[in-house]
Amino acid sequence: MVNKKSFFVHYPMQKIIYNSGQLLFRLALAGILILAGYLKLQDNTALFETIAYITWIPVWIKSLIVDWLPWIEILVGGLLLTRFMDKTVITIVLLIFTGFLGFAIYGYATGMEGDCGCFGDLSDSTFGWSMIIRNGVFVAMAGFLFWKPDNAEADISGSVSR
């Protein structure tokens, strides 16, 4: 007979660790998205130059990326903080960071040079292993937000979120 009780009933310390990780990663990813979006709004030159380098993307899509990516990052980061439409927003966050990881790998593999403009002048964002690892960590953090262990019902605020 399989015990249907929650994972956390048997391991209460894991619940504390899980809830703390959920809160920490939510705040970190929301802050990263909002900051990156804000910095791109201040100066999108590096983003524009990086997107222009990719010749196989149609110009109208490049224009959409340059114009809308900062706003999408800010909106999704804000929604992640507010927990509004949480399951959908976490999925979008996971897709965004997976896309950034894919772009980092593509840029490194094709020899793209220069700064991608991810964080403006605040951080060096040249294509290489450090960018791939950084985006991999962000994907892992977003994946942790997406993961819900065995029948876990209560989150850090004590409410059912998914």
N, C-alpha and C positions, 0 to 999 in steps of 0.2 A: 504494500500500500504506500503510495506516494504522499508525503506530507505537503499539504497545500499552504502551509503557513509561510509568511513572508520571510525572505532571507534575513531581514533585519531583526526578526523576533529572536532568532538563534544567535545573532552576532550584533549586539547593540552598539559596540564600538565602531563597527563598519558603517553603521547608519550615520554616526557623527562624522566620520571621515568622508563618506559619500556626500552628505549634505554640505559639508565645508568645501569640498571640491567643486560641487555644483555652483555654490555661491561665488567662490573665488574665480572659477573659469568664466562664469556668466559676466561678472564685473570686468574681468580682464578683456574678454573678447568684445564686449560692448564698448569699453573704453578705447580699444584698439581701432574698432570700426569708426567710432565717432571722431577720434583724433585724426585718423588717416583721411577720412572724408573732409574734415575741416582744413587740413593742410593742403589737400588737392584743390580745394576751392580757393585758397590763398594764392597758389601757384601750381598750375597744371602743366607747365612746360615739359618737365621730364616725362610725365605720363603721355603727353601728346607726341613727343619725340619717340618714345618707346613703341607706342601703338602705330605710328607712321612707318616704323621699321618693318612691320609685318605686312608683306606685300599681298598675301593671299586673302586678307580680310577686306571686304568691300568698304569703300570710303564712307558710306552712310552708316555702317556698323561702327567704324572707328569714331565717327562723330558722336554717335549715341554713347559709346563707352566714355569718351572724354567728357561729354556734357553731363551724363547722368550717373556715372559711377560714384562720384563724391556724395551726391544726394542720396543714393541708394544705401551707401555705407552708413551715413548719418541716420537715416530713417530706420534701417534694420538694427543698428546699435541702440537707438532709443527704444525700439520695440522690445529688444532683448532685455533691457533694463526694466521695462514696465510689465513684462510677462504677458502682454496682450497677444492673443493668438499664439501662445507659446510654442505649441508643437509645430506649427507652420513656420514660425520665425526661426526656431532652432534648425529645422530642415534647410531653410534658406541660408542660414549662417554656415552650416556644414557645406552646402553647395558653393557658396562664395569662396570659402577658404580652400576647398578642393580645387576650384578653378584657379585660384592664386598659386597653389602648389603646382598644378599642371603648367601654368604659364612660367613659373620659375624653372621648372625642368626643361620646358621648351626653350626658354631663353638661354639657359646654360648649354643645352645640347646643340643649339644652332650658333653659338658664339656671339650672342647679342652683347654689346658693350654699353657701358653707361649705367645710369641710375634709372630704375623703373618708375620712380616718383611715388613709391608707396607711402613714405612718411616725410615727403618734402625734404628740407634740409636738416631735419631732426635726426635722421639716421641714414647711414650708408646702405643703399639698397641695390648694389651691383649684383649682376647675375653670377651665381656661383653656389658652392656647397652651403655657405652660411645662409643664403636666402632659401634654399631648398629645405634645410633643416628647420629654420624658423617657421616656414609655412607648414611643414610637417607637424611641428609642435602645435600650431594653431588648429590644424585639422584634427589632431588627437584631442585637443581641448574641446572642440565642437562636437566630436564624436562622444566624448564623455557626457556632455550635456544631453545628447540624443539617447544615450543608454539609460535604461531603467531596469534594474535587477528584479528578479522574481517577485512579482506581486507587490512591489514597493508602493505604498500608497501615500505616505506623507513626505512632503519635501521640507525644505528649510523653514518655510512659513507655516507649515502644519496643514496645508490645504492640498487637495488632490489636483495635480496640474496636468496630467496626461491620461 
